[in-house]
Amino acid sequence: MSTRGHSSLSQQGGIYYLTTTVMGWHHIFIKPVYLQLVIESMRFFQEERHVSTVGYCIMPNHVHWIFKLSDSDKNVVKIIQTFKSFTATQSIKTLKSEAKNGESGLLSIYRQKGSIQRESSDQLLDFFSVLAIKRSDQNHKFWQPDSDLRYVSSEDMLRQKLEYIHLNPIQPPWYLVENPTDFPYSSCKFYENGVDWNDLQIECLL
C-alpha cells in the first residue's frame, strides 16, 4: 500500500474513513467466500487490535470502512497496510484454490444484476499476476496502491460518510438492492434496527 499523503494522519485514537479498490476495478467481492474475508479482517482488528467498526459497505470491487482506533493507537497507516495485506493474500490464495479445483468463479450473490462482471478464477489470477510482473515487486497485485483514507473530524462528516457508503448499493451503475437496509454486506441495517447482517459489533457514534 502506498502511504503517500497519509503520513500526517497520526492522531492518537480517532475515527477514519477508508475506501480501497481492487486493481482494474475487477469484481471479486461477489461471492460469499471473498466477502467473508473482508468481514473476518474487520473482526480480527475488532478483537485483537481494539479497532472498532463504525460503518462499512463491501461493494463488488471496492470496500468502504469507517473505523475507530483505540485511544492508545495512532498508527493508522499500519492498520490499513495489514488490512490490505491480509485480504489480498487470502483472496489470491482462494483464487488459486478455485482454479486448481476447476471451479469457474462465476457464481455470485448478484446473479440477476447486469452491472456485475463475472470472471473465472483463472482470468482474475492472470490479470493480477501480469500487473505484478510489470511492476516487478511481487507475485500478484490485488489492491490499487493508493487508498482514500481520511480522518473524520466532526459528527457532520461522520454522518455524511455513513450516508454515502450506505447508499452506494442503490446508486448507478450498481442497483444491487432497492432498499439500502436490504444489502447484506453493509452496516446500514444496524443503523436502522441495531442488528448487523454479519454479527460485527458496530460502535454507533451518532
NORGICOR-V989266 format. One line per field, one symbol per residue. phi: phi as a letter, one per 30 degrees, with the letter a starting at -180 (. if undefined). A space follows every 10 residues. Layout:
BEGIN
phi = ???
END
This chain:
BEGIN
phi = .dceicdddb ddijcbcbbb bdeihdccdb cedddddded dddedddcch cddcaaacce babcbcbbdd dccbcddded ededdddddd ddeddddddd diddicdadc dccdddccbd dddddedddd ddddchbadb cccddccdbb ddcadddddd dddddddedc ddcdhdbdce ddddcadedd ddbiccechd ddcdcc
END
